[in-house]
Amino acid sequence: MEPDALSKDVSNLSLDQISSRSTTRKGRRPNRAYHNLGSGAGTPNTTPFLNPSASQESFQFGAQPPQAPFAAGAASVGNGLDAQSSPVPMTIPGFPPGSPAMMAQERERVATAVDSPASPWFPKANTPVQSSSHFVTTQRWEDQLLNLQKIFETARDSVPPLPTSAFYAIDQGACDPRLLSLSMYNVPVDEHLRSATKLPLGLTIQPFASTIPDEPLPLIDQRTETGPLRCKRCRAYINPGFKFGFDATATCNICGVKLRLPSDEFISPGISLQGSDISLKPEMQKGSVEFLVPQVYNAIQDQPTLPLHYVFLMDLSLFSNENRSSLAAIEGIRTSIEHIAGSQPNCKIAIMAYDNKLRFFNLRPDSESAQEFVISDIDDVFLPFCNGLFVRPQESMRLIDMTLDKIIEYVTVDKFSHVASVCYGAALEAAKLAIDTVTGGQGGKIICTLNSLPTVGKGNLALKKDDAVRKKLNCDNDFYKKIGNQFLRSYISLDLFITSPGFIDMATVGYPAEATSGNLKWYSGFNHEKDAFTLINDMANAVTSIVGYQALMKVRCSTGLNVNQYYCESSEYSDRDPMIPVLTKDTALDVLLKYEQKLPVGKNVSFQAALLYTDINGIRKVRCINTNGAISDNIREVFKFLNQNVAQRIMIKDVVQHLGDCDFPGIRKTIDDKMVEILTQYKALVGGSLTSQLVLPEALKTLPSYMLAFEKSELMLPNNHSTRGNARIYDLFKYKTLSSAQLHYKLYPQIVPLHVLLSEHDLSFYDVNEKMLQLRPESIESLSVRNSHQHLTNGGCYLIFQGDVVYLWLNENTNRMLLQDLLQADEQVPVNQISLFGSSLPEIGTEVNQKALDLIKNWSQLVNKQYLPVILLRPNIDPHYAQVMNQLLCEDRAINRIESLDNYLIAMHRRIQEKLKNDDYIKVQTNHNAEQDGSLLQKFVQF
């Protein structure tokens, strides 16, 4: 495209939503979408009033919002409290309420609140607060700035902040949106109105996501004969949406059925559960609670529950020992076991190894020396012993250290005994047999390393050319499909750490990890000096992030809606309730919903996710997460209260699920068509079809940027780059398993310049808990670097975050004084000789070094990782530079001729204009009253 033509087209684009905001029709305002703040500290999608009837129906016992832990004076006004009332103070971790230390913290926050960098950014009166930019990098900073001085109140606010923003939230009868969020908080009244948006109606569940403040959910002991109070018809658990009557009855907010309450559960509608009474019935006060449940809820009825059992399974083959990945795995196992001994004392561990034989290690605490049992019969796996196979680490730490030292000696000294072949399939069978035998089939966790293509025993794979001839991205090996399903039925989860640089048929060997909701990590071209520390921390994180196992999930919706499918391999992408063998803090599940009848306008629709699981200590629990939305027949209001994050996740999951014959150009065209349809519907029905400008919905401003970045990912490369290569399959696995924050950073990495002039407060923590990064409004422009070559400064220095890795970009022209302050690198040392010990930034104490460390800490908290490796990225020096930069700079024109973001928007605008001209869009009939046939199918389920 000629520069003049490009400039002309760009000048016609209007990303200001002034025209789309004006309307003469006053649509129904959704419950939880309104926030009346005298200080103006609103939320991105708020209006001043609540629907009284809807509010009474869903939040009978709403709690008063707490005082913010960073601006006490402003919070008391912004929360709408009377001057005479005293708000409930928020508990600060580490300080008891009312303690002198806590009061000192409060006084300090009050003193600094007036000079907060966010103060001048908030508009006055009741003006809604919204990010104004359609650029991802600017939107992220603006959204974080908007949430610095406010609390997300779940009874008032609706659309949550971005997953890349840290924010405080208070549960007022609906859950923290980090735990469960909807794609539409104004739910369309019927399928016709929903289809007019071209967007999915669904939800994203992250049941153990970290919240701020990070406090445990209320734990309610219901280990009675009947267990927690539940609806007799739909089996929904009691929640704040239940409506209580004076006749000892309660009406279920899910199915609308009235049930008789037992005498000990009766609550008069006039009773207040505020203040000291809040602890009496937290299940009616909080949107998220946990129930301790009786034995009837156990995974195996006749057996008591057990603490989690771990099997550490390592590859000791020739190539694993040659690249020393086996040594890094041993240290990772040692670190993981030390954590289990200190933080999970009831759990038991076993250590096994394999090459072309199976190796079992006796860890019995009364043994005098390490004992190894070698099994060469890999076709008929058996256990050589049971006593001492699984032990508590704190009781056998001496034997564990001796065993690991003996393995290190074998790897480093006894090199003539190393063999190249590996029996990976037989090793998985042996680990499963060990867990099933010791636990009675109650499940456990296998943490396994693999360095070579399995070539012996069951599940052996032939070495084949890695090309595009076989257009399959799924497992086509019956053995691995079978063992993956066996793992699932036995509640066993596999975490697989692959250190092979060559073709390893990752789609096949990784299937058991995918089927059991496990983790898959790949270290391309493993280098011990560069990758060992990362592997050790990843293995340790696989243990520290575990919260439970033996999990079953059930999502319930109000009458008229039902689950269409769970995006989960264990449910085969159907509406069957998914099994999750092992739960972690990163566990995320997306759900697509469907209509079964028309919804009643003026009411609220409720959603409940019930997760039945066993915690790592063997205690059976149900985690109950509730939220709700309004029902609307106004297309304008539906678009206004969209949640881009959930809609975007479901759209990507749909693409991943239907990759089919790997026609990637055709798939990209389908995505482009979908984006054009969404924006055409918005412009025709809401944004003013008469204008010639490109109009993006307020709630979807950055959706084109994210979807275009997805089209340029490793997964979507042309077929001639292989459809079975390690990189493509690894990318596919990530899209299936990443949490919301991780997915956002993977799609559009964040680039932050360190060479720009910043104030003392920029990129420093704002609150006392060090959760929210602050900056001045005037610094947004300099910190917002778009992911394009033309926006990178020669001689600059950038931190780039891709979700699980932080890159430090610099070149030979980077200021040496800056590098000295950042890395303590001597000015005389050439750039190509600069290195990072342990893939981490040193702690120097200089201003730029502290800002960089705070930034990395903020990222690690958002993605829930204790450690993020920092990798140098230097042009003409690092061999991985070109490949990494192609993935990071997602706004540029791709090597396979996918357009840059600016040209993409221009082409999209032209297609939208053409569709409007041809009247090619779904029209909404305001008098559409046709009821849809169908009824809500109710099933009695155990959980």
C-alpha positions, -999 to 999 in steps of 0.1 A, spaced: 0 0 0 13 35 -9 22 58 20 -2 84 9 -31 60 6 -22 45 40 -22 80 56 -55 88 41 -71 56 54 -56 60 88 -70 96 90 -105 82 84 -103 58 113 -120 71 145 -113 52 176 -130 78 198 -164 64 209 -182 98 212 -207 90 185 -214 55 198 -221 68 233 -249 91 225 -284 75 226 -319 87 232 -332 54 244 -326 46 281 -320 8 283 -323 -14 313 -293 -10 336 -278 -43 348 -274 -52 384 -238 -49 396 -231 -25 368 -235 7 388 -212 25 411 -222 58 427 -190 73 440 -189 108 453 -152 109 448 -156 99 412 -135 67 417 -157 46 396 -151 16 374 -148 11 337 -184 2 332 -206 18 358 -238 39 361 -252 55 392 -281 33 402 -289 -2 412 -321 -21 402 -339 -22 436 -359 -53 429 -330 -72 414 -307 -62 442 -331 -74 469 -335 -106 451 -298 -114 448 -282 -96 477 -303 -97 508 -274 -97 532 -249 -74 513 -218 -65 534 -206 -29 537 -175 -24 516 -143 -22 535 -118 6 538 -91 4 512 -56 -5 523 -41 24 504 -65 55 506 -86 53 537 -101 88 535 -111 85 499 -125 50 503 -150 61 530 -165 86 506 -163 65 475 -181 36 491 -212 57 497 -211 54 535 -229 79 557 -208 102 577 -222 86 609 -214 50 599 -181 33 605 -169 11 577 -156 -23 584 -118 -21 583 -100 -44 559 -76 -69 575 -40 -64 564 -21 -97 564 5 -97 591 -13 -72 614 -43 -79 636 -72 -55 633 -67 -24 655 -31 -32 663 -7 -2 666 13 -14 637 -18 -16 615 -30 19 626 4 33 618 1 18 583 -34 34 579 -21 68 590 7 66 565 -18 57 537 -41 86 546 -12 110 546 0 98 511 -35 95 496 -37 132 488 -6 131 467 -15 98 450 -4 98 413 -39 84 405 -58 113 421 -58 137 391 -66 109 367 -100 102 381 -128 123 366 -152 142 389 -188 135 398 -203 103 385 -185 102 351 -177 65 342 -140 58 343 -127 41 311 -95 35 293 -94 56 262 -69 38 241 -73 11 215 -36 2 219 -30 -27 242 1 -14 259 -15 20 267 -48 4 278 -29 -18 303 -12 11 320 -44 32 320 -64 3 335 -39 -2 363 -39 35 370 -77 35 372 -77 8 398 -50 22 421 -74 41 444 -106 21 444 -119 -13 455 -139 -35 431 -172 -40 449 -189 -72 436 -224 -60 445 -220 -28 425 -193 -32 399 -198 -55 369 -171 -58 342 -138 -66 360 -105 -49 353 -81 -64 328 -63 -97 338 -31 -77 336 -42 -53 363 -39 -58 400 -69 -46 420 -85 -50 455 -119 -66 456 -145 -72 483 -169 -101 481 -204 -87 487 -225 -117 478 -209 -123 443 -174 -137 439 -142 -120 431 -142 -118 393 -107 -134 392 -124 -166 404 -153 -166 380 -162 -140 353 -188 -138 326 -184 -128 289 -216 -107 292 -228 -91 324 -259 -79 306 -271 -113 294 -292 -111 262 -328 -120 267 -327 -148 241 -305 -165 215 -316 -142 187 -303 -111 206 -271 -130 216 -265 -141 180 -268 -104 169 -236 -97 189 -217 -125 172 -200 -131 206 -202 -161 228 -220 -163 261 -198 -181 285 -177 -179 316 -141 -184 328 -134 -202 361 -101 -199 379 -112 -214 413 -78 -209 430 -67 -177 415 -48 -153 438 -70 -125 450 -61 -92 467 -62 -93 497 -51 -129 495 -73 -143 523 -87 -178 526 -123 -184 517 -147 -189 546 -146 -226 556 -179 -240 568 -180 -274 585 -209 -294 570 -197 -329 578 -231 -339 590 -252 -367 576 -270 -345 551 -240 -322 542 -245 -286 530 -280 -272 524 -288 -277 487 -318 -273 464 -338 -305 462 -343 -301 425 -312 -287 408 -288 -295 437 -274 -260 438 -257 -251 470 -270 -225 494 -257 -190 484 -266 -153 488 -291 -155 460 -314 -178 480 -346 -159 489 -359 -168 524 -395 -167 535 -412 -163 568 -427 -198 565 -393 -216 569 -388 -219 532 -362 -207 507 -365 -202 470 -335 -214 449 -321 -187 427 -310 -213 401 -342 -232 393 -368 -212 412 -380 -241 433 -391 -235 469 -377 -258 495 -385 -264 532 -356 -255 555 -345 -277 584 -349 -261 618 -312 -254 622 -310 -236 589 -341 -213 593 -334 -176 588 -359 -149 591 -358 -124 562 -356 -96 587 -324 -109 604 -293 -89 597 -260 -107 592 -239 -77 596 -212 -70 621 -207 -97 647 -233 -120 630 -214 -122 598 -196 -154 608 -228 -172 616 -239 -177 580 -210 -169 556 -225 -190 529 -254 -165 527 -230 -135 529 -202 -144 506 -202 -153 469 -173 -177 474 -171 -202 503 -158 -237 510 -177 -265 527 -162 -294 546 -184 -323 534 -192 -358 548 -179 -391 536 -207 -396 511 -189 -370 489 -157 -391 488 -143 -401 454 -144 -437 465 -173 -443 488 -158 -471 510 -124 -456 514 -112 -427 536 -94 -399 517 -56 -397 516 -31 -369 513 -16 -365 479 11 -389 467 39 -378 444 60 -399 420 92 -382 407 102 -400 375 134 -390 357 150 -398 324 185 -412 329 193 -420 293 225 -412 274 213 -379 258 197 -367 290 230 -372 309 251 -357 280 232 -324 281 231 -326 319 193 -321 320 192 -351 343 214 -333 368 191 -303 367 161 -326 372 177 -342 402 182 -308 418 146 -299 409 134 -331 426 155 -323 457 141 -287 459 105 -300 454 109 -327 481 123 -301 506 92 -280 500 69 -310 505 87 -318 538 82 -283 550 48 -273 537 30 -305 529 40 -328 557 12 -353 553 21 -360 516 42 -389 505 68 -392 477 84 -419 456 115 -417 434 118 -437 402 140 -435 371 142 -451 336 163 -455 305 158 -488 288 151 -503 322 130 -492 352 147 -482 385 129 -482 418 145 -467 450 137 -479 485 134 -449 508 124 -467 540 137 -445 569 153 -473 589 175 -484 559 212 -478 564 220 -470 527 202 -462 495 188 -493 477 181 -495 440 160 -522 423 164 -525 385 137 -541 364 145 -551 329 111 -566 321 94 -536 307 67 -555 288 50 -567 320 56 -540 346 55 -550 383 66 -535 417 97 -551 432 86 -539 467 60 -518 485 73 -510 519 95 -480 515 83 -471 480 63 -441 493 75 -422 524 70 -389 542 100 -367 532 107 -354 567 110 -390 580 134 -402 552 153 -371 542 186 -388 549 178 -417 526 164 -393 499 196 -373 499 217 -405 497 195 -418 468 198 -385 448 236 -384 454 238 -420 442 220 -410 410 243 -380 405 273 -404 408 258 -427 382 252 -398 358 286 -382 362 309 -412 368 294 -444 355 292 -431 319 299 -465 302 266 -478 316 245 -451 299 221 -462 271 204 -441 245 170 -458 244 142 -449 268 111 -468 279 88 -438 286 56 -458 281 66 -485 305 78 -459 331 43 -443 330 27 -477 336 51 -484 365 43 -450 381 6 -456 377 9 -491 392 28 -477 422 2 -450 429 -28 -473 424 -13 -500 446 -4 -478 476 -34 -455 475 -61 -480 464 -68 -461 432 -72 -427 449 -48 -409 426 -17 -388 428 8 -366 409 36 -378 385 64 -353 378 84 -367 348 113 -356 327 119 -368 291 148 -362 268 145 -387 239 119 -402 217 106 -434 233 120 -463 213 116 -494 235 88 -511 253 52 -501 252 45 -468 236 76 -469 214 76 -444 186 95 -445 153 117 -416 143 101 -399 113 105 -368 93 91 -337 110 72 -322 81 38 -310 70 26 -342 53 7 -355 83 -19 -328 90 -27 -339 125 -21 -320 158 -37 -346 180 -25 -379 195 -30 -408 171 -13 -435 192 -36 -459 209 -13 -467 238 -9 -431 249 -46 -424 245 -54 -455 266 -29 -446 294 -41 -410 294 -77 -422 300 -65 -446 327 -47 -418 345 -79 -397 343 -101 -425 358 -75 -431 386 -72 -393 394 -36 -393 384 -21 -362 368 11 -360 348 35 -330 346 60 -336 318 93 -317 314 108 -322 279 145 -312 274 150 -327 239 161 -303 211 150 -329 184 117 -341 172 100 -360 200 64 -363 188 51 -340 215 15 -344 204 17 -381 214 40 -382 244 23 -351 259 -12 -365 256 -14 -380 291 -5 -346 305 -32 -329 284 -58 -355 293 -52 -351 330 -50 -313 331 -13 -315 338 15 -292 329 39 -295 299 72 -277 297 96 -277 268 132 -265 269 143 -261 233 180 -268 229 185 -273 267 217 -257 279 227 -265 315 241 -231 322 212 -212 308 182 -235 315 191 -255 346 179 -229 370 147 -224 351 140 -262 350 146 -265 388 122 -236 396 96 -250 372 97 -284 389 94 -267 423 66 -245 411 47 -276 399 47 -288 435 41 -255 453 11 -245 431 -8 -277 439 -39 -272 461 -58 -304 457 -68 -334 437 -97 -358 428 -117 -328 415 -151 -327 398 -166 -295 384 -203 -286 379 -216 -253 366 -253 -244 372 -272 -215 356 -306 -200 362 -335 -215 343 -333 -207 306 -295 -213 303 -275 -244 304 -239 -256 297 -232 -262 261 -197 -274 265 -167 -274 288 -134 -266 270 -116 -295 287 -101 -327 273 -115 -348 302 -151 -339 292 -142 -344 255 -154 -308 249 -190 -317 257 -214 -308 285 -203 -337 306 -190 -326 339 -152 -325 337 -128 -344 360 -96 -326 371 -72 -351 387 -49 -325 403 -58 -288 409 -33 -260 409 -35 -223 415 -33 -218 377 -62 -242 369 -85 -224 345 -117 -237 328 -138 -220 301 -174 -228 296 -198 -221 267 -234 -216 276 -266 -221 255 -302 -209 257 -330 -233 264 -358 -207 266 -363 -170 267 -351 -152 299 -374 -129 319 -364 -93 313 -360 -73 346 -346 -103 365 -311 -114 373 -295 -146 361 -274 -166 385 -243 -188 380 -228 -212 404 -196 -233 399 -192 -261 424 -158 -278 427 -157 -310 447 -121 -319 455 -97 -333 481 -71 -310 495 -34 -320 497 -39 -332 533 -68 -355 524 -98 -334 535 -128 -335 512 -142 -300 503 -166 -283 480 -156 -248 467 -187 -229 458 -183 -199 436 -213 -177 427 -219 -146 406 -248 -131 386 -257 -108 358 -287 -88 345 -310 -98 317 -314 -73 290 -333 -69 257 -313 -38 247 -284 -46 223 -267 -13 233 -265 -24 270 -253 -59 260 -224 -44 241 -216 -19 269 -212 -46 296 -191 -71 277 -160 -87 292 -135 -90 264 -112 -114 283 -137 -142 285 -151 -137 250 -116 -137 236 -106 -169 255 -137 -188 242 -131 -176 207 -95 -189 208 -106 -222 224 -131 -227 196 -103 -222 170 -80 -246 189 -107 -272 192 -115 -272 155 -81 -270 139 -91 -300 118 -69 -306 87 -46 -278 97 -57 -254 69 -41 -225 88 -47 -198 60 -84 -209 60 -85 -207 98 -70 -172 98 -97 -162 72 -124 -175 95 -110 -154 124 -109 -123 102 -145 -129 91 -156 -133 127 -140 -100 137 -156 -82 108 -190 -97 117 -187 -85 153 -177 -50 144 -203 -48 117 -231 -58 141 -219 -32 166 -217 -4 141 -250 -12 125 -270 -17 157 -251 6 182 -223 27 168 -242 46 141 -241 30 107 -243 63 88 -208 74 98 -179 64 76 -155 60 105 -143 28 120 -161 24 154 -148 0 180 -170 -10 210 -157 5 243 -155 -30 257 -137 -45 227 -112 -19 217 -82 -42 218 -99 -74 206 -86 -70 170 -50 -66 183 -52 -98 204 -68 -119 177 -43 -107 150 -15 -116 174 -31 -151 178 -30 -154 140 7 -147 140 15 -172 168 37 -203 164 6 -224 163 -8 -207 132 24 -208 110 19 -221 75 19 -259 70 53 -260 54 67 -252 89 54 -287 100 22 -296 116 38 -319 142 68 -299 152 77 -294 189 72 -256 188 37 -258 172 25 -285 196 39 -267 226 21 -235 215 -11 -255 211 -8 -269 246 -3 -234 260 -34 -220 244 -54 -249 260 -41 -244 296 -29 -208 302 -47 -186 328 -62 -153 317 -32 -132 327 -7 -156 311 -27 -157 279 -29 -119 276 9 -116 280 15 -145 256 -7 -130 229 6 -95 233 39 -93 253 44 -62 274 74 -40 265 86 -15 292 115 9 285 141 13 312 160 41 295 132 67 297 132 94 324 109 84 352 99 99 386 107 83 419 71 69 422 69 54 387 71 16 386 70 14 423 44 -3 445 15 18 456 0 -2 484 15 -15 516 10 -51 505 31 -44 474 5 -57 449 -2 -28 427 24 -10 405 19 28 402 29 54 377 20 90 369 -5 97 342 21 118 323 44 87 322 19 65 304 30 78 269 67 71 275 61 37 291 37 25 264 58 9 237 39 -8 209 51 -42 198 66 -30 165 102 -26 153 96 11 145 88 18 182 120 3 195 148 29 200 183 20 189 204 22 221 174 16 243 169 -9 271 136 -28 275 121 -54 297 97 -76 277 73 -100 294 58 -130 275 38 -147 302 65 -171 315 97 -155 305 111 -119 309 135 -108 281 160 -80 286 166 -62 253 197 -42 247 223 -36 220 258 -22 216 245 14 217 227 10 250 240 35 276 268 18 296 260 38 327 225 25 326 237 -11 322 260 -6 352 232 7 373 209 -21 361 232 -51 359 264 -39 376 281 -45 343 315 -29 340 318 -3 312 348 -21 297 329 -54 293 316 -59 258 279 -63 254 283 -99 241 300 -109 273 273 -97 297 255 -125 314 229 -131 341 237 -155 370 207 -178 376 187 -161 349 178 -133 373 186 -96 377 211 -88 405 199 -68 435 220 -36 434 199 -10 451 200 16 424 168 33 413 166 17 378 175 -17 392 148 -15 419 122 -4 393 131 -34 371 129 -58 401 95 -43 412 82 -46 376 92 -83 375 77 -89 409 45 -74 397 44 -96 366 52 -127 387 22 -119 410 -1 -114 381 7 -147 366 11 -165 399 47 -175 395 73 -174 422 101 -172 397 104 -157 362 136 -163 343 153 -132 327 169 -139 293 191 -115 275 180 -105 240 207 -89 219 207 -84 181 235 -102 163 246 -119 195 220 -142 209 211 -171 185 175 -171 195 171 -134 188 153 -135 154 128 -162 163 119 -146 196 115 -111 181 92 -124 155 69 -136 182 73 -105 204 66 -79 178 31 -90 170 20 -56 154 45 -59 125 38 -76 92 45 -113 97 69 -134 76 39 -153 62 25 -120 50 -1 -114 77 -7 -76 77 5 -52 104 -21 -40 129 -27 -6 112 -32 -22 78 -54 -49 94 -77 -23 109 -79 -5 75 -88 -37 56 -113 -45 83 -129 -11 80 -134 -15 43 -150 -49 47 -174 -35 74 -184 -6 51 -191 -31 23 -213 -53 46 -232 -23 58 -237 -11 22 -251 -46 13 -273 -47 44 -254 -79 54 -259 -81 91 -284 -95 116 -312 -71 125 -327 -69 160 -364 -67 162 -374 -47 192 -408 -65 194 -392 -99 193 -412 -119 219 -411 -154 205 -404 -179 232 -379 -205 225 -389 -241 229 -372 -263 254 -369 -267 291 -341 -269 316 -330 -305 321 -325 -310 358 -304 -339 370 -296 -352 405 -258 -352 408 -237 -359 438 -217 -327 438 
